[in-house]
Amino acid sequence: MIRKKLKSRWAFLLMLMFFYILAWGLKTLPAAADPGIALFLNGVQVKPAVPPYIDANGRTMVPLRFIMEYMGARVDWLEKERGIVVTRGSITLKMWIDSRQAYVNGQSLTLDTTPVLKGDTTMVPVRFVSQAFGGRVEWEEATQSVKITLGGSAGSQVRLTGSYVNIRSGPGLNYSIITTLPRDTVLSFLGEASGWYKVQLKDGRQGWVSASYAQLVGGPSDNGGPSAGGPSEGDTKPPAEDNRPPDGDQQTDGQPLGLAVIGSRPVAVLAGPSPVEKQVGTAAAGSRLPIWEQKGDWWQVEMDDGRRGWLARALATFAPYEPSEKEPNDSQDNLQITGVTVTTVGEAFKVTVKATGAFTFKTSRWDNRLIVDVPGAVLAVSSGQTTVEVNRPPLLRVRLGQYTKDTVRIVFDLNSSVRLRSQPAADQKGMIFLLEKSSLKGSKIVIDPGHGTDPEGRDPGAIGPTGVQEKDVNLAMAQKLAALLKQAGANVYLTRSDEICPYTLSGRAYYANDIGADLFISIHSNASLSPEASGTSTYFYAPEGTALGQQREERLRLATAIQNALVAVLGTKDLGVREANFAVLRNTDMPSVLVETAFISNPTEEQLLNNPTFQAKVAEGIFNGLSAYFAGQ
């Protein structure tokens, strides 16, 4: 009886289920809503396909490509090494999946958690990536929200600062011009990429404007329209591009082609009309530099100190040159160089340059020439007396010439390296130069222990498997080398003698230039993702066809001398002499090298680098190389 009742109940339940399926179908019941972590980019909430999450280390991980491309950055995936390169403006970040090592503009950093792949999406620690690009990260516990702010906010506006500015179809000069708008036009800011702002025009079109001709301004309070009193989009177009000199591009007699007006950011001035040239100066924001020559998209400009260099046309705005009434057009008002004599003092040469007064000068070395430029001077020497032949090592001859309309150039033709000393003439009419055969004793050498804490922040360099930091071993080796050189009579200057370096990366090179160093030696430890990588290498930089290329033979000779001596002392694997466009090599006026002593990422070489005996051998090897270099070997 009981069994019969149970069967009836089961039949009833099955019947209910049958009718339920007929009525509603086999639907999945909705899960309870999980808000997760909300993501805001420049004030706007976004919802990437792979949402943020907190990893096992307690770090908030976010989708890299989604965020950085939203912020106008370029993201490249390196398939072979499972690496990612992110470029935004002047900052380049490189990192790898499952590695804590990363590089920001070539400086090694260590992450507190590793990037990982979620499907095809690269997830990275939000705080590191944002701060690498100068951004700000905020976490709101109450709303479980992470907010990233980079550059201008999504609600920002872009105000044009050039007289008339081209709006292009893409972020570069090779893109077509959509329209040209006048100064003070305000446009909606959409993004940023490599020095360009993406903007929206009033007709709904989108375009790009160089950040050199525009500035980010406040948020929507500007109402998205032109500023009060300023012209608006649609005003009469100018007859020509803003950043272009007048037709002809020819310099009038003694007068610049025009003025290069620098925008709100300082820009680099290079040695030649090419981006591979070394930097020779910086044009301050808002400065107005005379343009003396134009080659393609480059202007030769004159800096405040009288030196000339090349500026990419896209980085400045053209303005007509208006000579000051007080500016002397008569060269007779300038210093006059009136003659030159050469005498011997022991094994040295005394070169007396006569003038109407004492003068200051700038020196540079190219190939077998030592060059002295005297700004604000004119040559008052007859053509037959501008060259003095010597033909005795190390000086072949002395030549004078009017390099520019207001700069006299003195060239010492050499057949071996020399050291230059100078002092004003006793009667204050000219300058005396003493040229001595170059030797380690008395030479001026700058040693740069790589990494450390500089004005841009803390930089430990690469970190070995047991935690040895590159900056520490670099400093130890540099100090040992400095001691050896001082004992040999050299004048030694360190870019840092402890953790703190007062110079930026390029500033280390400028420091060497400023003190007139004979040589620049940068000491580093190498690193690789492979723990088996090992060996020693020495880098130089002097590409053919550039101004630096004139030092190629000398720089290569220095690098070769040091590399050969180093591997002979250390017994490490010889990785040879290599060439690379490192900032400290690109920006030094004198022969320079960067030595990668050994691989700190290799467990064996990490322990060697941390060993004072090995550090002393490194110093000995570099010292031997320098001795061979000065000996002309």
Disulfide bonds with the S-S distance in Angstrom:
none
